């Protein structure tokens, strides 16, 4: 059985070649680089070698030089099968080194099998012994080898520059699209707010000139709806700004205390922060996350008297914990507390919290016990948190 040694640092390429050649009753041996190929061939020389060029440890060109310099392998056919070195000068250099064929990937299975069969048939006839190169030839080979490598490096640099340019253009297009969306949202919000303001004015005039209790009740409902529209516009604006702020280190304790002070409280609720100077690297809009978590505890906790923030460190992340001593969240409601339900009163806050944290590379879960208070755990990945020395 004809034994073929295939050399490629890409496992998928090796698998594809094996899949093509094994059904043709070839014995296949594989190596991941030139040095490994020479070692395998030394133990049991193949009848043919098919090698890639761009490989770690020892590339294909160096492998071919060593192959032709070794009396054990000199007469064994050598095929280059490459997708990286495709320039005609690369092929000329490969053939000058002693390659029997220079094939560009990919090739159809039938085409590849035909080329292999031709080479094996040619090798079955008397193969001329390649003369040993003079010292001057070696220097010329080295010069050409350096030229090939320089040409390939130059192409890689050009490809990288083009990739950077394309990436920059894509970023500019994304920024332009975001600006257009932002402008459209701003204009739409302003138009709605203007209409709401005008509608409030007309309602105020109607209230002055009517004494019907039923009409008064209906107008009250309309005003409630207008208040809800105002709230939606304000929150939509907040949502629009997510991810647009400059990332920076945010002192969590200070932000939490500031957001707590903005809450309207009929009953005084205590705040406990045990954070030891914790800072998070994120968008400054994270202050709205803490505002919504605190607001959720005040509005829905019913008997909340204390809200606390603490943390625990894990090997690859930090868990920031927000918990209260209110009534907690019923088990049947837990799966949908972060959902945005159309028309659902008070549903936007936790939806915003989850979306903002997701965009910032964080996650949030609710782990509280019903009847004993809500407990939110925010997972912050390593590298996105630190502790201030001044704390």
Buried (B, 14 or more C-beta within 10 A) or exposed (E): EBBBBBBBBEEEBBEBBBEBBEEBEBEBBBBBBBBBBBEBBEEEBBBBBBBBBBBEEBBBBBBBBBBBBBEEBBBBBBBBBBEBBEEEEBBEBBEEBBBBBBBBBEBEBEEBBEBBEEBBEEBEEEEEEEEEBEEEEEEEBEEBBEEBEEBBEEBEEEEEEEEEEEEEEEEEEEEEEEEEEBEEBEEEBEEBBEEBEEBBEEBEEEBEEEEEEEEEEEBEEBBEEBEEBBEEBEBBEBBBBBBEEEEEEBBBBBBBBEBBEEBEEEEEBEBEBEBEBBBBBBBEBBBBBBBBBBBBBBEBBEEBEBBBBBBEEEEEBBBBBBBBBBBBBEEEEBEEBBEBEEEEEEBBBBBBBBBBBEEBEBBBEBEBEBEEBBBBBBBBEEEBBEBBEEE
